[in-house]
Amino acid sequence: MNAPAQTRTRIKICGLTREQDVDAAVAAGVDAIGFILYPKSARYVTPARAGELARRLPPLVTPVLVFANADATEIEAATASVAPAILQFHGDESAADCAAAARRLERPFWRAARIPPGPDAGFDLLEFAAEHSAAQALLLDTQVDGYGGGGKTFDWSRLPPNVPAHLVLSGGLTPANVGDGLRALRGRGLSLAVDVSSGVEAEGPGGQPLKGIKDADKITRFVAAVRAADDAFAGLLSP
């Protein structure tokens, strides 16, 4: 695998539900905005609401629609409301199901790889990548009860050194640890992006995240941490 060195990390903020949070993410310079179309999620928005929020996005900021075990009718309704958008499959969908939906709707798709957080439980990312070779990217999330959004990291050192896929690191990222994640995984795939949700959310009583309610300052600090890691990596590449 001889991919060129990547010095600018793409950033996705996921689970947005409010106009002011979309605007804050855009102002901070993110590349993609994720909308959760899984009704059991605390960050769920309806297709119509996703469409309203997506219409605030300027050119070159990409909407991503996140599904978990949705049927064809639900996927088509959401994509009709948000055009153009990337599809992200985060449930138990088969490789064939993901590829068929993407072909039918003529959209690229990402596939979430739910990685156990503890000692190796037998998850094989290389096998997963081969199975989902039609995906535009693999989103590396931590396996939790439900389908993501648990704010937990997995052991980044367990990932294989050469994955033949574009990778999106997710699961428990914050402004404080995203640089460490980039240093641990950079160069292990064809490219590396990051995806954050709970790590940039406002805090309620006891410091618990207010799910779906983002904090503009945390978004700004997250983006700044990614760019600082990019600058450090670019410095290593300089002669």
C-alpha positions as CSV (number, residue, x, y, z in Angstrom):
1,M,0.0,0.0,0.0
2,N,1.7,3.2,-1.2
3,A,-0.7,6.0,-0.4
4,P,0.7,9.5,-0.4
5,A,1.4,11.0,3.0
6,Q,-1.7,12.9,4.3
7,T,-1.1,16.1,6.2
8,R,-4.7,17.4,6.5
9,T,-7.1,15.3,8.4
10,R,-10.8,15.5,7.5
11,I,-13.2,16.1,10.4
12,K,-16.8,14.9,10.9
13,I,-19.0,16.1,13.7
14,C,-21.8,13.7,14.3
15,G,-25.2,13.7,16.0
16,L,-26.2,17.3,15.4
17,T,-29.8,18.4,16.2
18,R,-29.7,22.2,16.3
19,E,-29.1,25.0,13.8
20,Q,-26.5,26.8,16.1
21,D,-24.5,23.6,16.4
22,V,-24.4,23.1,12.6
23,D,-23.3,26.8,12.2
24,A,-20.6,26.4,14.9
25,A,-19.2,23.3,13.2
26,V,-19.1,25.0,9.8
27,A,-17.4,28.1,11.3
28,A,-14.8,25.8,12.9
29,G,-13.9,24.4,9.5
30,V,-15.2,20.8,9.7
31,D,-15.6,18.8,6.5
32,A,-18.7,16.7,7.2
33,I,-21.8,16.8,9.5
34,G,-23.5,13.6,10.6
35,F,-27.2,13.3,11.2
36,I,-28.5,10.2,13.2
37,L,-31.5,8.6,11.5
38,Y,-31.8,5.8,14.1
39,P,-35.0,6.3,16.1
40,K,-33.6,4.7,19.3
41,S,-30.7,7.2,19.5
42,A,-30.9,10.2,21.8
43,R,-29.4,12.2,18.9
44,Y,-32.1,11.1,16.5
45,V,-33.5,13.5,14.0
46,T,-36.3,12.9,11.5
47,P,-35.5,12.9,7.8
48,A,-37.4,16.2,7.5
49,R,-35.3,17.7,10.3
50,A,-32.1,16.4,8.8
51,G,-33.1,18.1,5.6
52,E,-33.7,21.4,7.4
53,L,-30.3,21.3,9.1
54,A,-28.4,20.1,6.0
55,R,-29.7,23.1,4.0
56,R,-27.6,25.3,6.2
57,L,-24.4,23.7,4.9
58,P,-22.2,25.6,2.5
59,P,-20.6,24.0,-0.5
60,L,-17.9,21.4,0.3
61,V,-19.3,20.5,3.7
62,T,-20.8,17.1,3.3
63,P,-23.9,15.8,5.1
64,V,-23.7,12.1,6.3
65,L,-26.8,10.2,7.1
66,V,-26.3,7.6,9.8
67,F,-28.5,4.5,9.8
68,A,-28.7,1.4,12.0
69,N,-30.8,-1.5,10.6
70,A,-33.1,0.8,8.6
71,D,-35.3,-0.6,5.9
72,A,-35.2,0.6,2.3
73,T,-38.2,2.9,2.7
74,E,-36.5,4.7,5.6
75,I,-33.2,5.1,3.8
76,E,-34.9,6.4,0.7
77,A,-37.0,8.9,2.6
78,A,-33.9,10.3,4.4
79,T,-31.8,10.6,1.2
80,A,-34.7,12.3,-0.6
81,S,-34.6,15.0,2.2
82,V,-30.8,15.4,2.1
83,A,-29.1,15.6,-1.2
84,P,-26.3,14.9,-1.8
85,A,-25.3,12.9,1.2
86,I,-23.0,10.0,2.2
87,L,-24.7,7.0,3.7
88,Q,-23.2,5.5,6.9
89,F,-24.4,2.1,8.0
90,H,-23.9,1.6,11.7
91,G,-26.0,-1.5,12.5
92,D,-25.9,-5.2,11.6
93,E,-26.3,-4.6,7.9
94,S,-24.6,-7.1,5.6
95,A,-22.0,-6.0,3.1
96,A,-24.5,-6.9,0.3
97,D,-27.3,-4.8,2.0
98,C,-25.0,-1.7,2.2
99,A,-23.7,-2.0,-1.3
100,A,-27.2,-2.6,-2.7
101,A,-28.7,0.5,-1.0
102,A,-25.8,2.6,-2.2
103,R,-26.2,1.4,-5.8
104,R,-29.9,2.0,-5.7
105,L,-29.6,5.5,-4.4
106,E,-26.3,6.3,-6.3
107,R,-24.6,7.4,-3.1
108,P,-21.2,6.5,-1.6
109,F,-21.3,4.8,1.8
110,W,-19.3,4.3,4.9
111,R,-19.4,1.1,7.0
112,A,-18.9,1.2,10.8
113,A,-16.6,-1.4,12.2
114,R,-17.6,-1.9,15.9
115,I,-14.4,-2.9,17.7
116,P,-14.4,-4.4,21.1
117,P,-12.8,-2.1,23.7
118,G,-11.1,-4.7,25.8
119,P,-8.6,-7.5,25.1
120,D,-8.8,-8.8,21.5
121,A,-12.1,-10.5,21.1
122,G,-11.3,-11.9,17.6
123,F,-12.3,-8.9,15.5
124,D,-10.4,-9.0,12.2
125,L,-10.3,-5.5,10.6
126,L,-8.5,-6.9,7.5
127,E,-11.2,-9.4,7.0
128,F,-13.9,-6.8,7.6
129,A,-12.2,-4.5,5.0
130,A,-12.2,-7.2,2.4
131,E,-15.8,-8.0,3.1
132,H,-16.8,-4.3,2.8
133,S,-14.5,-3.4,-0.1
134,A,-17.3,-1.4,-1.8
135,A,-17.4,1.1,1.1
136,Q,-15.9,4.5,0.5
137,A,-14.5,4.3,4.1
138,L,-14.5,2.2,7.3
139,L,-15.6,4.1,10.4
140,L,-13.7,2.6,13.4
141,D,-16.0,2.8,16.4
142,T,-16.1,1.2,19.8
143,Q,-18.5,-1.7,20.4
144,V,-21.0,-0.7,23.1
145,D,-24.5,-1.6,23.9
146,G,-26.6,-0.2,21.1
147,Y,-25.0,1.2,18.0
148,G,-22.4,3.8,18.8
149,G,-22.4,7.1,20.7
150,G,-21.1,5.6,23.9
151,G,-18.1,7.9,24.2
152,K,-15.6,5.1,24.8
153,T,-12.3,4.4,23.0
154,F,-10.9,1.1,22.0
155,D,-7.2,0.0,22.0
156,W,-5.8,1.8,19.0
157,S,-2.6,-0.2,19.1
158,R,-4.5,-3.4,18.2
159,L,-5.3,-2.3,14.7
160,P,-3.2,-3.9,11.9
161,P,-0.5,-1.7,10.4
162,N,-1.7,-1.8,6.8
163,V,-5.4,-1.7,6.1
164,P,-6.5,-1.4,2.5
165,A,-9.2,1.1,3.1
166,H,-9.8,4.8,4.0
167,L,-10.3,5.0,7.8
168,V,-12.4,7.3,10.0
169,L,-11.4,7.1,13.6
170,S,-14.3,7.4,16.0
171,G,-15.3,6.3,19.5
172,G,-14.5,8.4,22.6
173,L,-12.5,11.1,20.8
174,T,-12.2,14.5,22.6
175,P,-10.1,17.6,22.1
176,A,-7.6,16.1,24.7
177,N,-7.0,12.7,23.0
178,V,-7.6,13.2,19.3
179,G,-4.0,14.0,18.7
180,D,-3.0,10.8,20.3
181,G,-5.4,8.9,18.1
182,L,-4.0,10.5,15.0
183,R,-0.4,9.7,16.0
184,A,-1.4,6.1,16.7
185,L,-3.3,5.4,13.5
186,R,-1.8,7.7,10.9
187,G,-0.5,5.7,8.0
188,R,-2.3,2.5,8.9
189,G,-4.9,3.0,6.1
190,L,-5.2,4.7,2.7
191,S,-6.1,7.9,4.6
192,L,-7.3,8.9,8.1
193,A,-10.2,11.1,9.1
194,V,-11.8,11.6,12.5
195,D,-15.4,11.6,13.7
196,V,-16.6,13.0,17.1
197,S,-20.0,13.2,18.8
198,S,-20.1,13.0,22.6
199,G,-16.6,14.5,22.9
200,V,-17.9,17.9,21.8
201,E,-21.2,17.9,23.6
202,A,-22.3,20.3,26.3
203,E,-22.3,19.0,29.8
204,G,-25.2,18.5,32.1
205,P,-25.4,17.7,35.8
206,G,-22.5,15.5,36.9
207,G,-20.5,16.3,33.8
208,Q,-22.6,13.9,31.7
209,P,-22.9,14.9,28.0
210,L,-26.2,16.4,26.9
211,K,-26.7,14.1,23.9
212,G,-27.4,16.0,20.7
213,I,-26.5,19.4,22.2
214,K,-23.0,20.5,21.1
215,D,-20.6,22.9,22.7
216,A,-19.2,25.5,20.2
217,D,-16.0,25.9,22.3
218,K,-15.4,22.2,22.4
219,I,-15.9,22.0,18.6
220,T,-13.3,24.8,18.1
221,R,-10.8,23.1,20.5
222,F,-11.3,19.7,18.8
223,V,-10.6,21.2,15.3
224,A,-7.6,23.0,16.7
225,A,-6.2,19.8,18.2
226,V,-6.6,18.0,14.9
227,R,-4.8,20.8,13.1
228,A,-2.0,20.9,15.7
229,A,-1.5,17.2,15.1
230,D,-1.4,17.8,11.4
231,D,1.1,20.5,11.7
232,A,3.4,18.3,13.9
233,F,3.1,15.5,11.3
234,A,3.9,17.9,8.4
235,G,7.0,19.0,10.4
236,L,8.2,15.4,10.5
237,L,7.9,15.2,6.7
238,S,9.9,18.3,6.1
239,P,13.5,17.8,5.0
